[in-house]
Amino acid sequence: MIYVCENCKFLFERQGEVFHCPGCGSAHIRPADEEEQRQYIKNRERAR
Ligand SMILES: [Zn+2]
């Protein structure tokens, strides 16, 4: 599951439920939409 932080727009992937952003610690996170998931996968492939 890919999530996005509403506070800092950080995209991250986790197994199971997540309650806080690993970047800023905010609880304002939600599952990433399709566009954001594409962005996350693109970034991950570029980092490789
Ligand atoms: Zn955040």
mmCIF file of the protein (N, C-alpha, C, O) and its ligand, coordinates in Angstrom:
data_MODEL
# 
_entry.id   MODEL 
# 
loop_
_entity.id 
_entity.type 
_entity.pdbx_number_of_molecules 
1 polymer     1 
2 non-polymer 1 
# 
_entity_poly.entity_id                      1 
_entity_poly.type                           'polypeptide(L)' 
_entity_poly.nstd_linkage                   no 
_entity_poly.nstd_monomer                   no 
_entity_poly.pdbx_seq_one_letter_code       MIYVCENCKFLFERQGEVFHCPGCGSAHIRPADEEEQRQYIKNRERAR 
_entity_poly.pdbx_seq_one_letter_code_can   MIYVCENCKFLFERQGEVFHCPGCGSAHIRPADEEEQRQYIKNRERAR 
_entity_poly.pdbx_strand_id                 A 
# 
loop_
_entity_poly_seq.entity_id 
_entity_poly_seq.num 
_entity_poly_seq.mon_id 
_entity_poly_seq.hetero 
1 1  MET n 
1 2  ILE n 
1 3  TYR n 
1 4  VAL n 
1 5  CYS n 
1 6  GLU n 
1 7  ASN n 
1 8  CYS n 
1 9  LYS n 
1 10 PHE n 
1 11 LEU n 
1 12 PHE n 
1 13 GLU n 
1 14 ARG n 
1 15 GLN n 
1 16 GLY n 
1 17 GLU n 
1 18 VAL n 
1 19 PHE n 
1 20 HIS n 
1 21 CYS n 
1 22 PRO n 
1 23 GLY n 
1 24 CYS n 
1 25 GLY n 
1 26 SER n 
1 27 ALA n 
1 28 HIS n 
1 29 ILE n 
1 30 ARG n 
1 31 PRO n 
1 32 ALA n 
1 33 ASP n 
1 34 GLU n 
1 35 GLU n 
1 36 GLU n 
1 37 GLN n 
1 38 ARG n 
1 39 GLN n 
1 40 TYR n 
1 41 ILE n 
1 42 LYS n 
1 43 ASN n 
1 44 ARG n 
1 45 GLU n 
1 46 ARG n 
1 47 ALA n 
1 48 ARG n 
# 
loop_
_struct_asym.id 
_struct_asym.entity_id 
A 1 
B 2 
# 
loop_
_chem_comp.id 
_chem_comp.type 
_chem_comp.mon_nstd_flag 
ALA 'L-peptide linking' y 
ARG 'L-peptide linking' y 
ASN 'L-peptide linking' y 
ASP 'L-peptide linking' y 
CYS 'L-peptide linking' y 
GLN 'L-peptide linking' y 
GLU 'L-peptide linking' y 
GLY 'peptide linking'   y 
HIS 'L-peptide linking' y 
ILE 'L-peptide linking' y 
LEU 'L-peptide linking' y 
LYS 'L-peptide linking' y 
MET 'L-peptide linking' y 
PHE 'L-peptide linking' y 
PRO 'L-peptide linking' y 
SER 'L-peptide linking' y 
TYR 'L-peptide linking' y 
VAL 'L-peptide linking' y 
ZN  non-polymer         . 
# 
_pdbx_entity_nonpoly.entity_id   2 
_pdbx_entity_nonpoly.name        ? 
_pdbx_entity_nonpoly.comp_id     ZN 
# 
_pdbx_nonpoly_scheme.asym_id         B 
_pdbx_nonpoly_scheme.entity_id       2 
_pdbx_nonpoly_scheme.mon_id          ZN 
_pdbx_nonpoly_scheme.ndb_seq_num     1 
_pdbx_nonpoly_scheme.pdb_seq_num     101 
_pdbx_nonpoly_scheme.auth_seq_num    101 
_pdbx_nonpoly_scheme.pdb_mon_id      ZN 
_pdbx_nonpoly_scheme.auth_mon_id     ZN 
_pdbx_nonpoly_scheme.pdb_strand_id   A 
_pdbx_nonpoly_scheme.pdb_ins_code    . 
# 
loop_
_atom_site.group_PDB 
_atom_site.id 
_atom_site.type_symbol 
_atom_site.label_atom_id 
_atom_site.label_alt_id 
_atom_site.label_comp_id 
_atom_site.label_asym_id 
_atom_site.label_entity_id 
_atom_site.label_seq_id 
_atom_site.pdbx_PDB_ins_code 
_atom_site.Cartn_x 
_atom_site.Cartn_y 
_atom_site.Cartn_z 
_atom_site.occupancy 
_atom_site.B_iso_or_equiv 
_atom_site.pdbx_formal_charge 
_atom_site.auth_seq_id 
_atom_site.auth_comp_id 
_atom_site.auth_asym_id 
_atom_site.auth_atom_id 
_atom_site.pdbx_PDB_model_num 
ATOM   1   N  N  . MET A 1 1  ? 0.839  -1.205 0.000   1.00 0.00 ? 1   MET A N  1 
ATOM   2   C  CA . MET A 1 1  ? 0.000  0.000  0.000   1.00 0.00 ? 1   MET A CA 1 
ATOM   3   C  C  . MET A 1 1  ? 0.870  1.249  0.000   1.00 0.00 ? 1   MET A C  1 
ATOM   4   O  O  . MET A 1 1  ? 1.830  1.345  0.764   1.00 0.00 ? 1   MET A O  1 
ATOM   5   N  N  . ILE A 1 2  ? 0.535  2.194  -0.849  1.00 0.00 ? 2   ILE A N  1 
ATOM   6   C  CA . ILE A 1 2  ? 1.275  3.448  -0.917  1.00 0.00 ? 2   ILE A CA 1 
ATOM   7   C  C  . ILE A 1 2  ? 0.435  4.551  -0.269  1.00 0.00 ? 2   ILE A C  1 
ATOM   8   O  O  . ILE A 1 2  ? -0.759 4.687  -0.537  1.00 0.00 ? 2   ILE A O  1 
ATOM   9   N  N  . TYR A 1 3  ? 1.080  5.319  0.574   1.00 0.00 ? 3   TYR A N  1 
ATOM   10  C  CA . TYR A 1 3  ? 0.391  6.401  1.277   1.00 0.00 ? 3   TYR A CA 1 
ATOM   11  C  C  . TYR A 1 3  ? 1.008  7.744  0.929   1.00 0.00 ? 3   TYR A C  1 
ATOM   12  O  O  . TYR A 1 3  ? 2.154  7.828  0.486   1.00 0.00 ? 3   TYR A O  1 
ATOM   13  N  N  . VAL A 1 4  ? 0.221  8.795  1.140   1.00 0.00 ? 4   VAL A N  1 
ATOM   14  C  CA . VAL A 1 4  ? 0.739  10.142 0.966   1.00 0.00 ? 4   VAL A CA 1 
ATOM   15  C  C  . VAL A 1 4  ? 0.397  10.961 2.207   1.00 0.00 ? 4   VAL A C  1 
ATOM   16  O  O  . VAL A 1 4  ? -0.691 10.838 2.769   1.00 0.00 ? 4   VAL A O  1 
ATOM   17  N  N  . CYS A 1 5  ? 1.337  11.792 2.622   1.00 0.00 ? 5   CYS A N  1 
ATOM   18  C  CA . CYS A 1 5  ? 1.124  12.688 3.757   1.00 0.00 ? 5   CYS A CA 1 
ATOM   19  C  C  . CYS A 1 5  ? 0.495  13.981 3.276   1.00 0.00 ? 5   CYS A C  1 
ATOM   20  O  O  . CYS A 1 5  ? 1.017  14.609 2.354   1.00 0.00 ? 5   CYS A O  1 
ATOM   21  N  N  . GLU A 1 6  ? -0.601 14.391 3.869   1.00 0.00 ? 6   GLU A N  1 
ATOM   22  C  CA . GLU A 1 6  ? -1.287 15.630 3.476   1.00 0.00 ? 6   GLU A CA 1 
ATOM   23  C  C  . GLU A 1 6  ? -0.499 16.858 3.924   1.00 0.00 ? 6   GLU A C  1 
ATOM   24  O  O  . GLU A 1 6  ? -0.666 17.949 3.380   1.00 0.00 ? 6   GLU A O  1 
ATOM   25  N  N  . ASN A 1 7  ? 0.338  16.671 4.895   1.00 0.00 ? 7   ASN A N  1 
ATOM   26  C  CA . ASN A 1 7  ? 1.083  17.795 5.466   1.00 0.00 ? 7   ASN A CA 1 
ATOM   27  C  C  . ASN A 1 7  ? 2.305  18.147 4.626   1.00 0.00 ? 7   ASN A C  1 
ATOM   28  O  O  . ASN A 1 7  ? 2.487  19.302 4.241   1.00 0.00 ? 7   ASN A O  1 
ATOM   29  N  N  . CYS A 1 8  ? 3.150  17.141 4.339   1.00 0.00 ? 8   CYS A N  1 
ATOM   30  C  CA . CYS A 1 8  ? 4.401  17.426 3.616   1.00 0.00 ? 8   CYS A CA 1 
ATOM   31  C  C  . CYS A 1 8  ? 4.449  16.778 2.232   1.00 0.00 ? 8   CYS A C  1 
ATOM   32  O  O  . CYS A 1 8  ? 5.455  16.892 1.532   1.00 0.00 ? 8   CYS A O  1 
ATOM   33  N  N  . LYS A 1 9  ? 3.349  16.085 1.825   1.00 0.00 ? 9   LYS A N  1 
ATOM   34  C  CA . LYS A 1 9  ? 3.248  15.460 0.511   1.00 0.00 ? 9   LYS A CA 1 
ATOM   35  C  C  . LYS A 1 9  ? 4.255  14.332 0.311   1.00 0.00 ? 9   LYS A C  1 
ATOM   36  O  O  . LYS A 1 9  ? 4.561  13.962 -0.822  1.00 0.00 ? 9   LYS A O  1 
ATOM   37  N  N  . PHE A 1 10 ? 4.765  13.793 1.399   1.00 0.00 ? 10  PHE A N  1 
ATOM   38  C  CA . PHE A 1 10 ? 5.709  12.693 1.326   1.00 0.00 ? 10  PHE A CA 1 
ATOM   39  C  C  . PHE A 1 10 ? 4.999  11.413 0.907   1.00 0.00 ? 10  PHE A C  1 
ATOM   40  O  O  . PHE A 1 10 ? 3.964  11.061 1.473   1.00 0.00 ? 10  PHE A O  1 
ATOM   41  N  N  . LEU A 1 11 ? 5.554  10.714 -0.088  1.00 0.00 ? 11  LEU A N  1 
ATOM   42  C  CA . LEU A 1 11 ? 4.993  9.438  -0.546  1.00 0.00 ? 11  LEU A CA 1 
ATOM   43  C  C  . LEU A 1 11 ? 5.822  8.303  0.033   1.00 0.00 ? 11  LEU A C  1 
ATOM   44  O  O  . LEU A 1 11 ? 7.051  8.338  -0.015  1.00 0.00 ? 11  LEU A O  1 
ATOM   45  N  N  . PHE A 1 12 ? 5.155  7.304  0.577   1.00 0.00 ? 12  PHE A N  1 
ATOM   46  C  CA . PHE A 1 12 ? 5.878  6.180  1.157   1.00 0.00 ? 12  PHE A CA 1 
ATOM   47  C  C  . PHE A 1 12 ? 5.036  4.911  1.081   1.00 0.00 ? 12  PHE A C  1 
ATOM   48  O  O  . PHE A 1 12 ? 3.813  4.960  0.953   1.00 0.00 ? 12  PHE A O  1 
ATOM   49  N  N  . GLU A 1 13 ? 5.723  3.778  1.163   1.00 0.00 ? 13  GLU A N  1 
ATOM   50  C  CA . GLU A 1 13 ? 5.056  2.490  1.027   1.00 0.00 ? 13  GLU A CA 1 
ATOM   51  C  C  . GLU A 1 13 ? 5.215  1.703  2.322   1.00 0.00 ? 13  GLU A C  1 
ATOM   52  O  O  . GLU A 1 13 ? 6.301  1.638  2.899   1.00 0.00 ? 13  GLU A O  1 
ATOM   53  N  N  . ARG A 1 14 ? 4.099  1.101  2.772   1.00 0.00 ? 14  ARG A N  1 
ATOM   54  C  CA . ARG A 1 14 ? 4.131  0.308  4.002   1.00 0.00 ? 14  ARG A CA 1 
ATOM   55  C  C  . ARG A 1 14 ? 3.205  -0.892 3.868   1.00 0.00 ? 14  ARG A C  1 
ATOM   56  O  O  . ARG A 1 14 ? 2.185  -0.828 3.182   1.00 0.00 ? 14  ARG A O  1 
ATOM   57  N  N  . GLN A 1 15 ? 3.563  -1.970 4.519   1.00 0.00 ? 15  GLN A N  1 
ATOM   58  C  CA . GLN A 1 15 ? 2.654  -3.098 4.664   1.00 0.00 ? 15  GLN A CA 1 
ATOM   59  C  C  . GLN A 1 15 ? 1.729  -2.786 5.836   1.00 0.00 ? 15  GLN A C  1 
ATOM   60  O  O  . GLN A 1 15 ? 2.186  -2.310 6.876   1.00 0.00 ? 15  GLN A O  1 
ATOM   61  N  N  . GLY A 1 16 ? 0.440  -3.050 5.679   1.00 0.00 ? 16  GLY A N  1 
ATOM   62  C  CA . GLY A 1 16 ? -0.494 -2.845 6.771   1.00 0.00 ? 16  GLY A CA 1 
ATOM   63  C  C  . GLY A 1 16 ? -0.812 -1.376 7.011   1.00 0.00 ? 16  GLY A C  1 
ATOM   64  O  O  . GLY A 1 16 ? -0.533 -0.521 6.170   1.00 0.00 ? 16  GLY A O  1 
ATOM   65  N  N  . GLU A 1 17 ? -1.393 -1.099 8.161   1.00 0.00 ? 17  GLU A N  1 
ATOM   66  C  CA . GLU A 1 17 ? -1.859 0.248  8.457   1.00 0.00 ? 17  GLU A CA 1 
ATOM   67  C  C  . GLU A 1 17 ? -0.754 1.146  8.988   1.00 0.00 ? 17  GLU A C  1 
ATOM   68  O  O  . GLU A 1 17 ? 0.139  0.711  9.716   1.00 0.00 ? 17  GLU A O  1 
ATOM   69  N  N  . VAL A 1 18 ? -0.841 2.407  8.605   1.00 0.00 ? 18  VAL A N  1 
ATOM   70  C  CA . VAL A 1 18 ? 0.125  3.413  9.048   1.00 0.00 ? 18  VAL A CA 1 
ATOM   71  C  C  . VAL A 1 18 ? -0.657 4.560  9.658   1.00 0.00 ? 18  VAL A C  1 
ATOM   72  O  O  . VAL A 1 18 ? -1.725 4.921  9.164   1.00 0.00 ? 18  VAL A O  1 
ATOM   73  N  N  . PHE A 1 19 ? -0.134 5.127  10.717  1.00 0.00 ? 19  PHE A N  1 
ATOM   74  C  CA . PHE A 1 19 ? -0.854 6.212  11.394  1.00 0.00 ? 19  PHE A CA 1 
ATOM   75  C  C  . PHE A 1 19 ? -0.123 7.536  11.373  1.00 0.00 ? 19  PHE A C  1 
ATOM   76  O  O  . PHE A 1 19 ? -0.725 8.590  11.573  1.00 0.00 ? 19  PHE A O  1 
ATOM   77  N  N  . HIS A 1 20 ? 1.195  7.481  11.126  1.00 0.00 ? 20  HIS A N  1 
ATOM   78  C  CA . HIS A 1 20 ? 1.977  8.711  11.111  1.00 0.00 ? 20  HIS A CA 1 
ATOM   79  C  C  . HIS A 1 20 ? 2.936  8.733  9.926   1.00 0.00 ? 20  HIS A C  1 
ATOM   80  O  O  . HIS A 1 20 ? 3.474  7.705  9.517   1.00 0.00 ? 20  HIS A O  1 
ATOM   81  N  N  . CYS A 1 21 ? 3.132  9.928  9.391   1.00 0.00 ? 21  CYS A N  1 
ATOM   82  C  CA . CYS A 1 21 ? 4.091  10.134 8.320   1.00 0.00 ? 21  CYS A CA 1 
ATOM   83  C  C  . CYS A 1 21 ? 5.511  9.920  8.848   1.00 0.00 ? 21  CYS A C  1 
ATOM   84  O  O  . CYS A 1 21 ? 5.880  10.483 9.879   1.00 0.00 ? 21  CYS A O  1 
ATOM   85  N  N  . PRO A 1 22 ? 6.323  9.096  8.134   1.00 0.00 ? 22  PRO A N  1 
ATOM   86  C  CA . PRO A 1 22 ? 7.711  8.902  8.577   1.00 0.00 ? 22  PRO A CA 1 
ATOM   87  C  C  . PRO A 1 22 ? 8.576  10.129 8.337   1.00 0.00 ? 22  PRO A C  1 
ATOM   88  O  O  . PRO A 1 22 ? 9.672  10.242 8.885   1.00 0.00 ? 22  PRO A O  1 
ATOM   89  N  N  . GLY A 1 23 ? 8.078  11.051 7.514   1.00 0.00 ? 23  GLY A N  1 
ATOM   90  C  CA . GLY A 1 23 ? 8.856  12.247 7.213   1.00 0.00 ? 23  GLY A CA 1 
ATOM   91  C  C  . GLY A 1 23 ? 8.691  13.317 8.273   1.00 0.00 ? 23  GLY A C  1 
ATOM   92  O  O  . GLY A 1 23 ? 9.684  13.811 8.809   1.00 0.00 ? 23  GLY A O  1 
ATOM   93  N  N  . CYS A 1 24 ? 7.439  13.690 8.593   1.00 0.00 ? 24  CYS A N  1 
ATOM   94  C  CA . CYS A 1 24 ? 7.188  14.815 9.492   1.00 0.00 ? 24  CYS A CA 1 
ATOM   95  C  C  . CYS A 1 24 ? 6.443  14.396 10.758  1.00 0.00 ? 24  CYS A C  1 
ATOM   96  O  O  . CYS A 1 24 ? 6.287  15.208 11.670  1.00 0.00 ? 24  CYS A O  1 
ATOM   97  N  N  . GLY A 1 25 ? 5.975  13.137 10.833  1.00 0.00 ? 25  GLY A N  1 
ATOM   98  C  CA . GLY A 1 25 ? 5.286  12.665 12.024  1.00 0.00 ? 25  GLY A CA 1 
ATOM   99  C  C  . GLY A 1 25 ? 3.822  13.037 12.077  1.00 0.00 ? 25  GLY A C  1 
ATOM   100 O  O  . GLY A 1 25 ? 3.153  12.752 13.071  1.00 0.00 ? 25  GLY A O  1 
ATOM   101 N  N  . SER A 1 26 ? 3.293  13.681 11.013  1.00 0.00 ? 26  SER A N  1 
ATOM   102 C  CA . SER A 1 26 ? 1.887  14.073 10.986  1.00 0.00 ? 26  SER A CA 1 
ATOM   103 C  C  . SER A 1 26 ? 0.972  12.859 10.885  1.00 0.00 ? 26  SER A C  1 
ATOM   104 O  O  . SER A 1 26 ? 1.335  11.853 10.275  1.00 0.00 ? 26  SER A O  1 
ATOM   105 N  N  . ALA A 1 27 ? -0.208 12.951 11.477  1.00 0.00 ? 27  ALA A N  1 
ATOM   106 C  CA . ALA A 1 27 ? -1.202 11.884 11.369  1.00 0.00 ? 27  ALA A CA 1 
ATOM   107 C  C  . ALA A 1 27 ? -2.099 12.079 10.152  1.00 0.00 ? 27  ALA A C  1 
ATOM   108 O  O  . ALA A 1 27 ? -2.974 11.253 9.891   1.00 0.00 ? 27  ALA A O  1 
ATOM   109 N  N  . HIS A 1 28 ? -1.890 13.168 9.399   1.00 0.00 ? 28  HIS A N  1 
ATOM   110 C  CA . HIS A 1 28 ? -2.736 13.460 8.239   1.00 0.00 ? 28  HIS A CA 1 
ATOM   111 C  C  . HIS A 1 28 ? -2.230 12.705 7.010   1.00 0.00 ? 28  HIS A C  1 
ATOM   112 O  O  . HIS A 1 28 ? -1.697 13.301 6.074   1.00 0.00 ? 28  HIS A O  1 
ATOM   113 N  N  . ILE A 1 29 ? -2.404 11.393 7.031   1.00 0.00 ? 29  ILE A N  1 
ATOM   114 C  CA . ILE A 1 29 ? -2.006 10.591 5.884   1.00 0.00 ? 29  ILE A CA 1 
ATOM   115 C  C  . ILE A 1 29 ? -3.218 9.897  5.308   1.00 0.00 ? 29  ILE A C  1 
ATOM   116 O  O  . ILE A 1 29 ? -4.208 9.666  6.001   1.00 0.00 ? 29  ILE A O  1 
ATOM   117 N  N  . ARG A 1 30 ? -3.129 9.562  4.017   1.00 0.00 ? 30  ARG A N  1 
ATOM   118 C  CA . ARG A 1 30 ? -4.220 8.853  3.328   1.00 0.00 ? 30  ARG A CA 1 
ATOM   119 C  C  . ARG A 1 30 ? -3.594 7.979  2.245   1.00 0.00 ? 30  ARG A C  1 
ATOM   120 O  O  . ARG A 1 30 ? -2.457 8.213  1.836   1.00 0.00 ? 30  ARG A O  1 
ATOM   121 N  N  . PRO A 1 31 ? -4.333 6.971  1.780   1.00 0.00 ? 31  PRO A N  1 
ATOM   122 C  CA . PRO A 1 31 ? -3.816 6.160  0.675   1.00 0.00 ? 31  PRO A CA 1 
ATOM   123 C  C  . PRO A 1 31 ? -3.601 7.026  -0.566  1.00 0.00 ? 31  PRO A C  1 
ATOM   124 O  O  . PRO A 1 31 ? -4.418 7.894  -0.872  1.00 0.00 ? 31  PRO A O  1 
ATOM   125 N  N  . ALA A 1 32 ? -2.522 6.792  -1.264  1.00 0.00 ? 32  ALA A N  1 
ATOM   126 C  CA . ALA A 1 32 ? -2.223 7.567  -2.465  1.00 0.00 ? 32  ALA A CA 1 
ATOM   127 C  C  . ALA A 1 32 ? -3.216 7.233  -3.577  1.00 0.00 ? 32  ALA A C  1 
ATOM   128 O  O  . ALA A 1 32 ? -3.635 6.085  -3.726  1.00 0.00 ? 32  ALA A O  1 
ATOM   129 N  N  . ASP A 1 33 ? -3.589 8.258  -4.360  1.00 0.00 ? 33  ASP A N  1 
ATOM   130 C  CA . ASP A 1 33 ? -4.455 7.987  -5.516  1.00 0.00 ? 33  ASP A CA 1 
ATOM   131 C  C  . ASP A 1 33 ? -3.600 7.454  -6.679  1.00 0.00 ? 33  ASP A C  1 
ATOM   132 O  O  . ASP A 1 33 ? -2.384 7.312  -6.549  1.00 0.00 ? 33  ASP A O  1 
ATOM   133 N  N  . GLU A 1 34 ? -4.244 7.164  -7.805  1.00 0.00 ? 34  GLU A N  1 
ATOM   134 C  CA . GLU A 1 34 ? -3.525 6.514  -8.916  1.00 0.00 ? 34  GLU A CA 1 
ATOM   135 C  C  . GLU A 1 34 ? -2.353 7.345  -9.413  1.00 0.00 ? 34  GLU A C  1 
ATOM   136 O  O  . GLU A 1 34 ? -1.270 6.814  -9.663  1.00 0.00 ? 34  GLU A O  1 
ATOM   137 N  N  . GLU A 1 35 ? -2.567 8.640  -9.554  1.00 0.00 ? 35  GLU A N  1 
ATOM   138 C  CA . GLU A 1 35 ? -1.529 9.527  -10.043 1.00 0.00 ? 35  GLU A CA 1 
ATOM   139 C  C  . GLU A 1 35 ? -0.333 9.547  -9.086  1.00 0.00 ? 35  GLU A C  1 
ATOM   140 O  O  . GLU A 1 35 ? 0.822  9.510  -9.511  1.00 0.00 ? 35  GLU A O  1 
ATOM   141 N  N  . GLU A 1 36 ? -0.631 9.604  -7.809  1.00 0.00 ? 36  GLU A N  1 
ATOM   142 C  CA . GLU A 1 36 ? 0.433  9.635  -6.795  1.00 0.00 ? 36  GLU A CA 1 
ATOM   143 C  C  . GLU A 1 36 ? 1.187  8.312  -6.737  1.00 0.00 ? 36  GLU A C  1 
ATOM   144 O  O  . GLU A 1 36 ? 2.398  8.287  -6.518  1.00 0.00 ? 36  GLU A O  1 
ATOM   145 N  N  . GLN A 1 37 ? 0.462  7.214  -6.936  1.00 0.00 ? 37  GLN A N  1 
ATOM   146 C  CA . GLN A 1 37 ? 1.126  5.912  -6.971  1.00 0.00 ? 37  GLN A CA 1 
ATOM   147 C  C  . GLN A 1 37 ? 2.087  5.820  -8.151  1.00 0.00 ? 37  GLN A C  1 
ATOM   148 O  O  . GLN A 1 37 ? 3.192  5.289  -8.032  1.00 0.00 ? 37  GLN A O  1 
ATOM   149 N  N  . ARG A 1 38 ? 1.639  6.358  -9.311  1.00 0.00 ? 38  ARG A N  1 
ATOM   150 C  CA . ARG A 1 38 ? 2.525  6.381  -10.478 1.00 0.00 ? 38  ARG A CA 1 
ATOM   151 C  C  . ARG A 1 38 ? 3.780  7.190  -10.185 1.00 0.00 ? 38  ARG A C  1 
ATOM   152 O  O  . ARG A 1 38 ? 4.891  6.787  -10.528 1.00 0.00 ? 38  ARG A O  1 
ATOM   153 N  N  . GLN A 1 39 ? 3.584  8.325  -9.549  1.00 0.00 ? 39  GLN A N  1 
ATOM   154 C  CA . GLN A 1 39 ? 4.695  9.204  -9.199  1.00 0.00 ? 39  GLN A CA 1 
ATOM   155 C  C  . GLN A 1 39 ? 5.671  8.476  -8.267  1.00 0.00 ? 39  GLN A C  1 
ATOM   156 O  O  . GLN A 1 39 ? 6.887  8.546  -8.445  1.00 0.00 ? 39  GLN A O  1 
ATOM   157 N  N  . TYR A 1 40 ? 5.127  7.793  -7.294  1.00 0.00 ? 40  TYR A N  1 
ATOM   158 C  CA . TYR A 1 40 ? 5.962  7.071  -6.332  1.00 0.00 ? 40  TYR A CA 1 
ATOM   159 C  C  . TYR A 1 40 ? 6.802  6.014  -7.036  1.00 0.00 ? 40  TYR A C  1 
ATOM   160 O  O  . TYR A 1 40 ? 7.999  5.896  -6.773  1.00 0.00 ? 40  TYR A O  1 
ATOM   161 N  N  . ILE A 1 41 ? 6.185  5.244  -7.928  1.00 0.00 ? 41  ILE A N  1 
ATOM   162 C  CA . ILE A 1 41 ? 6.886  4.173  -8.645  1.00 0.00 ? 41  ILE A CA 1 
ATOM   163 C  C  . ILE A 1 41 ? 7.961  4.752  -9.558  1.00 0.00 ? 41  ILE A C  1 
ATOM   164 O  O  . ILE A 1 41 ? 9.049  4.189  -9.684  1.00 0.00 ? 41  ILE A O  1 
ATOM   165 N  N  . LYS A 1 42 ? 7.646  5.890  -10.198 1.00 0.00 ? 42  LYS A N  1 
ATOM   166 C  CA . LYS A 1 42 ? 8.616  6.560  -11.061 1.00 0.00 ? 42  LYS A CA 1 
ATOM   167 C  C  . LYS A 1 42 ? 9.834  7.003  -10.255 1.00 0.00 ? 42  LYS A C  1 
ATOM   168 O  O  . LYS A 1 42 ? 10.973 6.790  -10.670 1.00 0.00 ? 42  LYS A O  1 
ATOM   169 N  N  . ASN A 1 43 ? 9.589  7.611  -9.116  1.00 0.00 ? 43  ASN A N  1 
ATOM   170 C  CA . ASN A 1 43 ? 10.683 8.080  -8.257  1.00 0.00 ? 43  ASN A CA 1 
ATOM   171 C  C  . ASN A 1 43 ? 11.532 6.916  -7.778  1.00 0.00 ? 43  ASN A C  1 
ATOM   172 O  O  . ASN A 1 43 ? 12.760 7.002  -7.744  1.00 0.00 ? 43  ASN A O  1 
ATOM   173 N  N  . ARG A 1 44 ? 10.871 5.828  -7.409  1.00 0.00 ? 44  ARG A N  1 
ATOM   174 C  CA . ARG A 1 44 ? 11.591 4.665  -6.893  1.00 0.00 ? 44  ARG A CA 1 
ATOM   175 C  C  . ARG A 1 44 ? 12.501 4.070  -7.969  1.00 0.00 ? 44  ARG A C  1 
ATOM   176 O  O  . ARG A 1 44 ? 13.621 3.647  -7.685  1.00 0.00 ? 44  ARG A O  1 
ATOM   177 N  N  . GLU A 1 45 ? 12.003 4.044  -9.205  1.00 0.00 ? 45  GLU A N  1 
ATOM   178 C  CA . GLU A 1 45 ? 12.807 3.474  -10.287 1.00 0.00 ? 45  GLU A CA 1 
ATOM   179 C  C  . GLU A 1 45 ? 13.976 4.372  -10.637 1.00 0.00 ? 45  GLU A C  1 
ATOM   180 O  O  . GLU A 1 45 ? 15.040 3.889  -11.025 1.00 0.00 ? 45  GLU A O  1 
ATOM   181 N  N  . ARG A 1 46 ? 13.787 5.663  -10.506 1.00 0.00 ? 46  ARG A N  1 
ATOM   182 C  CA . ARG A 1 46 ? 14.858 6.600  -10.806 1.00 0.00 ? 46  ARG A CA 1 
ATOM   183 C  C  . ARG A 1 46 ? 15.972 6.496  -9.749  1.00 0.00 ? 46  ARG A C  1 
ATOM   184 O  O  . ARG A 1 46 ? 17.148 6.696  -10.052 1.00 0.00 ? 46  ARG A O  1 
ATOM   185 N  N  . ALA A 1 47 ? 15.582 6.180  -8.508  1.00 0.00 ? 47  ALA A N  1 
ATOM   186 C  CA . ALA A 1 47 ? 16.552 6.123  -7.417  1.00 0.00 ? 47  ALA A CA 1 
ATOM   187 C  C  . ALA A 1 47 ? 17.430 4.876  -7.503  1.00 0.00 ? 47  ALA A C  1 
ATOM   188 O  O  . ALA A 1 47 ? 18.495 4.807  -6.889  1.00 0.00 ? 47  ALA A O  1 
ATOM   189 N  N  . ARG A 1 48 ? 16.970 3.902  -8.269  1.00 0.00 ? 48  ARG A N  1 
ATOM   190 C  CA . ARG A 1 48 ? 17.683 2.623  -8.337  1.00 0.00 ? 48  ARG A CA 1 
ATOM   191 C  C  . ARG A 1 48 ? 19.037 2.741  -9.044  1.00 0.00 ? 48  ARG A C  1 
ATOM   192 O  O  . ARG A 1 48 ? 19.751 1.748  -9.178  1.00 0.00 ? 48  ARG A O  1 
HETATM 193 ZN ZN . ZN  B 2 .  ? 4.580  14.301 6.399   1.00 0.00 2 101 ZN  A ZN 1 
# 
